[in-house]
Amino acid sequence: MAIESGEATTHFGFETVAEREKAQRVAQVFDSVAPRYNLMNDLMSAGLHRGWKAFTVALAAVRPGHRVLDIASGTGDLARAFAPQVEPGGMVVSTDINGAMLAEGRTQLEDAGLCVPAALCDAEVLPFPDGSFDRVSVAFGLRNMTHKDLALAEMRRVLKPGGKLLVLEFSRPWGPLRGIYDWYSFRILPRLGQWVAGDADSYRYLAESIRQHPDQASLKTLMLEAGFAKVDWYNLSAGVVALHIGLKA
């Protein structure tokens, strides 16, 4: 799709595209990977993603009666962990911009015997009133959003005062690891995607999107600029992944 003169652009991996095109391109990626998403996560991370998510759930400190919004919920790993913790009297809501991923997540949640409301929506325009949730989480989804500043501002808006945002995302690894990490990301990951999911290009995009995502300090700055009163981060697996936690005053 051609970029028209004067049109706003953004990145899709290492490619420059029109902003209006990115959402469609990202949707195509996740339509493709949804059926094998959990298997690929286990293979890509050697199962480490489960520990990263468990750490996020622990620091969320969800209590009975809490209302939790899980954005870019995907196959629902965080929603599935939070759902028993909010009972009695609480609620978990899962959202995703991609219908295939949301459907996959609903199936996983139903198989676990959980009833979690779901909404197909854009994180940059959340369909919830101000101050609706005690916790908002987003795991491995923020980097795919076109306007991260708008999405973060929306996440803050729907949080109650004293509420907590948890952003789990790939980040900038420890310097000595970057060479082997790049080799794995660009040489092995696409081949693994082709072998397991029949789609090398989508996993090449995922590797590229990680490099375009703000590093630890830059994401903290974005969250502070979005209005969070305090932001801390925790490096996991030598910074391959980072968990950022922001508080709404």
C-alpha positions as CSV (number, residue, x, y, z in Angstrom):
1,M,0.0,0.0,0.0
2,A,1.6,3.3,-1.1
3,I,2.3,6.1,1.4
4,E,0.6,9.3,0.2
5,S,2.4,12.6,0.4
6,G,2.2,14.2,3.8
7,E,0.6,11.0,5.4
8,A,1.6,10.0,8.9
9,T,3.9,7.0,9.0
10,T,5.0,4.5,11.6
11,H,7.1,1.3,11.7
12,F,6.0,-2.2,11.0
13,G,9.1,-4.1,12.1
14,F,11.9,-2.5,10.2
15,E,9.5,-1.3,7.4
16,T,8.0,2.2,7.3
17,V,4.3,2.1,6.6
18,A,1.3,4.4,6.7
19,E,-0.3,4.6,10.1
20,R,-3.6,3.5,8.6
21,E,-1.9,0.3,7.3
22,K,-0.2,-0.9,10.5
23,A,-3.2,-2.2,12.4
24,Q,-4.2,-4.2,9.3
25,R,-0.7,-5.6,9.0
26,V,-0.5,-6.5,12.7
27,A,-3.9,-8.2,12.4
28,Q,-2.6,-10.4,9.6
29,V,0.3,-11.5,11.7
30,F,-1.8,-12.5,14.6
31,D,-4.5,-14.1,12.4
32,S,-1.7,-16.3,11.1
33,V,0.0,-17.2,14.4
34,A,-3.1,-17.6,16.7
35,P,-3.6,-21.4,16.2
36,R,0.0,-22.1,17.3
37,Y,0.6,-19.2,19.6
38,N,0.9,-21.1,22.9
39,L,3.2,-23.8,21.3
40,M,5.4,-21.2,19.7
41,N,5.7,-19.2,23.0
42,D,6.9,-22.3,24.7
43,L,9.4,-23.1,22.0
44,M,10.6,-19.6,21.4
45,S,11.3,-18.9,25.1
46,A,12.1,-22.5,26.2
47,G,9.1,-22.1,28.5
48,L,10.5,-19.0,30.2
49,H,7.4,-17.0,29.3
50,R,5.5,-18.9,32.0
51,G,7.9,-17.6,34.7
52,W,7.8,-14.1,33.4
53,K,4.0,-14.1,33.5
54,A,4.0,-15.7,37.0
55,F,6.3,-12.9,38.2
56,T,3.9,-10.3,36.8
57,V,0.9,-11.9,38.5
58,A,2.8,-12.0,41.8
59,L,3.6,-8.3,41.7
60,A,0.1,-7.4,40.6
61,A,-1.0,-8.3,44.1
62,V,-4.6,-8.8,43.0
63,R,-7.1,-9.2,45.8
64,P,-10.7,-10.4,46.2
65,G,-13.1,-7.8,44.8
66,H,-10.6,-6.3,42.4
67,R,-11.5,-5.4,38.9
68,V,-8.7,-6.3,36.4
69,L,-8.4,-5.4,32.8
70,D,-6.1,-7.6,30.7
71,I,-5.3,-5.7,27.4
72,A,-3.9,-7.6,24.4
73,S,-5.0,-10.7,26.3
74,G,-4.1,-13.1,23.5
75,T,-4.6,-16.6,24.7
76,G,-5.5,-15.4,28.2
77,D,-2.6,-16.5,30.3
78,L,-2.8,-13.5,32.7
79,A,-6.6,-13.4,32.7
80,R,-6.6,-17.1,33.6
81,A,-4.3,-16.4,36.5
82,F,-6.1,-13.4,37.8
83,A,-9.6,-14.8,37.6
84,P,-9.5,-17.0,40.8
85,Q,-7.7,-14.2,42.7
86,V,-10.5,-11.6,42.3
87,E,-13.1,-13.9,43.8
88,P,-15.4,-13.3,45.5
89,G,-16.9,-10.1,44.2
90,G,-14.3,-9.1,41.6
91,M,-14.1,-9.4,37.8
92,V,-11.5,-9.9,35.1
93,V,-12.1,-8.5,31.6
94,S,-9.9,-9.5,28.6
95,T,-9.5,-7.4,25.5
96,D,-7.7,-7.7,22.2
97,I,-7.8,-5.9,18.9
98,N,-7.5,-9.2,17.0
99,G,-10.6,-11.4,16.8
100,A,-8.6,-14.6,16.2
101,M,-6.5,-14.1,19.3
102,L,-9.5,-13.2,21.4
103,A,-11.4,-16.3,20.3
104,E,-8.3,-18.5,21.0
105,G,-8.2,-16.9,24.5
106,R,-11.9,-17.5,25.2
107,T,-11.5,-21.1,24.3
108,Q,-8.5,-21.5,26.7
109,L,-10.4,-19.8,29.5
110,E,-13.6,-21.9,28.9
111,D,-11.5,-25.0,28.9
112,A,-10.2,-23.9,32.3
113,G,-13.8,-23.5,33.5
114,L,-13.5,-19.7,33.8
115,C,-16.1,-17.2,32.6
116,V,-14.2,-14.0,31.7
117,P,-15.9,-11.2,29.8
118,A,-14.1,-10.3,26.6
119,A,-14.2,-7.2,24.4
120,L,-12.8,-6.8,20.9
121,C,-11.3,-3.3,21.0
122,D,-8.4,-1.0,20.3
123,A,-6.2,-0.2,23.4
124,E,-5.9,3.3,22.1
125,V,-9.7,3.8,22.6
126,L,-10.8,1.7,25.4
127,P,-14.6,1.4,25.8
128,F,-14.7,1.7,29.6
129,P,-15.5,4.6,31.9
130,D,-12.8,6.5,33.8
131,G,-11.6,4.8,37.0
132,S,-13.1,1.3,36.2
133,F,-10.2,-1.0,37.2
134,D,-7.9,-1.6,40.1
135,R,-5.3,-3.3,37.8
136,V,-4.5,-3.1,34.1
137,S,-2.1,-5.5,32.5
138,V,-0.6,-5.9,29.0
139,A,1.8,-8.7,28.2
140,F,3.7,-8.6,24.9
141,G,1.2,-6.4,23.3
142,L,2.3,-2.8,23.8
143,R,5.0,-3.0,21.1
144,N,2.4,-3.7,18.5
145,M,0.4,-0.6,19.2
146,T,0.8,2.3,16.8
147,H,0.5,5.1,19.3
148,K,1.9,3.8,22.6
149,D,1.5,7.2,24.2
150,L,-2.3,7.2,23.6
151,A,-2.6,3.6,24.7
152,L,-0.7,4.3,28.0
153,A,-2.9,7.3,28.6
154,E,-6.0,5.2,28.1
155,M,-4.7,2.6,30.5
156,R,-4.2,5.3,33.1
157,R,-7.6,6.8,32.4
158,V,-9.5,3.5,33.2
159,L,-7.5,2.9,36.3
160,K,-8.8,3.9,39.7
161,P,-6.7,6.2,41.8
162,G,-4.1,4.0,43.5
163,G,-4.4,1.5,40.7
164,K,-1.5,-0.2,39.0
165,L,-0.5,-0.8,35.4
166,L,1.7,-3.8,34.6
167,V,3.5,-3.8,31.3
168,L,5.4,-7.1,30.5
169,E,7.3,-6.7,27.2
170,F,10.5,-7.7,25.4
171,S,13.2,-5.1,26.0
172,R,17.0,-4.5,25.7
173,P,19.1,-7.4,26.9
174,W,22.4,-7.2,28.8
175,G,25.1,-6.0,26.4
176,P,27.2,-9.2,26.2
177,L,24.1,-11.2,25.2
178,R,23.0,-9.0,22.3
179,G,25.0,-10.8,19.6
180,I,23.7,-14.2,20.3
181,Y,20.2,-12.8,21.0
182,D,20.2,-11.2,17.5
183,W,21.5,-14.4,15.9
184,Y,18.7,-16.4,17.5
185,S,16.0,-13.7,16.7
186,F,16.9,-13.3,13.0
187,R,18.3,-16.7,12.1
188,I,16.5,-19.3,14.2
189,L,13.1,-17.7,15.1
190,P,11.8,-17.3,11.5
191,R,12.9,-20.9,10.8
192,L,11.1,-22.1,13.9
193,G,8.0,-20.2,12.8
194,Q,8.1,-21.8,9.4
195,W,8.5,-25.2,10.8
196,V,5.8,-25.1,13.5
197,A,3.4,-22.5,12.2
198,G,4.1,-22.4,8.5
199,D,4.9,-18.7,8.7
200,A,8.4,-17.4,8.8
201,D,7.5,-13.8,7.9
202,S,5.3,-13.2,11.0
203,Y,8.0,-14.3,13.3
204,R,10.5,-12.2,11.5
205,Y,8.2,-9.2,12.1
206,L,8.0,-10.1,15.8
207,A,11.8,-10.1,16.1
208,E,11.9,-6.7,14.3
209,S,9.1,-5.2,16.4
210,I,11.1,-6.0,19.5
211,R,14.0,-3.9,18.2
212,Q,11.7,-1.0,17.5
213,H,10.2,-1.0,21.0
214,P,11.4,1.5,23.6
215,D,14.1,0.2,25.9
216,Q,13.6,0.0,29.7
217,A,14.4,3.7,30.4
218,S,12.6,5.0,27.4
219,L,9.4,3.1,28.3
220,K,9.6,4.4,31.8
221,T,9.7,7.9,30.4
222,L,6.7,7.2,28.2
223,M,4.7,6.0,31.2
224,L,5.6,9.0,33.3
225,E,4.7,11.3,30.4
226,A,1.3,9.5,30.2
227,G,0.7,10.6,33.8
228,F,1.7,7.8,36.0
229,A,3.0,9.1,39.3
230,K,5.7,6.4,39.8
231,V,7.2,3.8,37.5
232,D,9.6,1.0,38.3
233,W,10.9,-1.7,36.1
234,Y,12.3,-5.2,36.7
235,N,14.7,-6.9,34.2
236,L,13.9,-10.6,33.6
237,S,16.3,-13.0,31.9
238,A,19.1,-10.4,31.8
239,G,16.8,-7.8,30.3
240,V,15.4,-9.9,27.4
241,V,12.1,-9.0,29.0
242,A,11.2,-6.2,31.4
243,L,8.2,-5.7,33.7
244,H,7.3,-2.0,34.1
245,I,4.8,-1.1,36.9
246,G,3.2,2.3,37.0
247,L,1.0,3.7,39.7
248,K,-1.9,6.1,39.2
249,A,-2.0,8.8,42.0
